[in-house]
């Protein structure tokens, strides 16, 4: 990626779309749907079905908002990927790997509101056992699919460690931060073994801890990327000033 090809306004918009995603997800899933924290996996099928019936309208609206705003995962992530390309020399292997992981992650994300929307669409007539299975599916989709996201964090870290730019695009500590986050979201994978306690999909570690690690990582990477865009803007300005072009004459 050449410096002269960067549209910093567009890049900023892409990065801020990630903030919109986080806010929309909290409003839709937390306030409208009441699914932060998740319904306990130990609930009976009838108890869970009643939740979907009582919150039917809120769930419908919340899933519509989520279905729209989860698309911002792609726009947010592609801004970081553009800087991964800037950090790479030669064949952009890490860039391609990033795009593959971003696209794969979006598939998992979009299935979350789609599944809840299908449940809410016929909540009053669906078999409670079916609702229970579908709801379990959503939370496994939300948490158990952690590996591609952890892998992308590792890819970002590798790109930072191998950055040939001076100054570097991202600070070196950001690589270690990404590696730690990749490790710390691992407990999300333990939900398959527990229906109660801290490792259940509504538990302190497998949900709350992994939730804050992941979305905290998004916030930190958003701030770092916005700072990087500002630094790129300053370099572009200096390059223009020293390009030898004569200043425009006043009218």
C-alpha positions, 0 to 999 in steps of 0.5 A: 500500500503506497502512502499516496493511495491512502484515503485517511477519511475513508480509513477513519470511517472504517475504523469508527464502524467498529465502534458503531458495531460494539454500541449497537451490539450492546444496545440490541443484545443487552437492552432490547433482547436481554441476552447479556448475560445469556439465559442460563443453559441449565434452564428447562426448555419450557422456561427458555421458550417463555423468555422468547415468547415474552421478549418476542418483539424486542428480540425481533428488533434486536436481531434486525439491528444486529444483522445490519451492524455485524457487517461492520466487523468486515469494514472495521477489520479491513482497515487493520488488514490494510496496515498489515499489508503495509507491514509486509514485504513481498508476497502478502501472505499475512494479508490474505490470511487476515482476509480469510479469517475476517470473512470466516468470522463474519459468517459466524457473526451473521448466524447469531441474529439469524438464528434468534430471528428464526426462533422469535418468528414462530416462538409461540408455536415452536416445540420448546425443545427445538427452541432450546437446541437453537438457542444453545446453537447461538451461544456456541456460535458466539463463544465456541468459534473463538479459534479464527479470531484468536488466529487473526490476533496471532497474525496481527502480532506476527505482522507487527514483529516483522514490520519493516517500517521505521517508525513501525506502523503499530507499537511493538507492545501491541503484538504482545497484547494481541498474543495475550488476547488470543490466549485469554479467549480460550476459555470460551471453548470450555462451554462444551463441558459445562451447563453451570458454573464459571465455564458455562456459556453464561459463566464468569469466565467462559462468557464474561471474561471472554466477552470483555477480552474480545471487545476490549481488544476491539477497543484497543485496536480501534484506538491504535489504528486511529493513531496510526492513521493520524501518523500516516496523515502527518507523514503524507503532509511532510512528504508533500511539503518536501516534494519540491512542488512550488506553493500556489500563488495567491489569487 
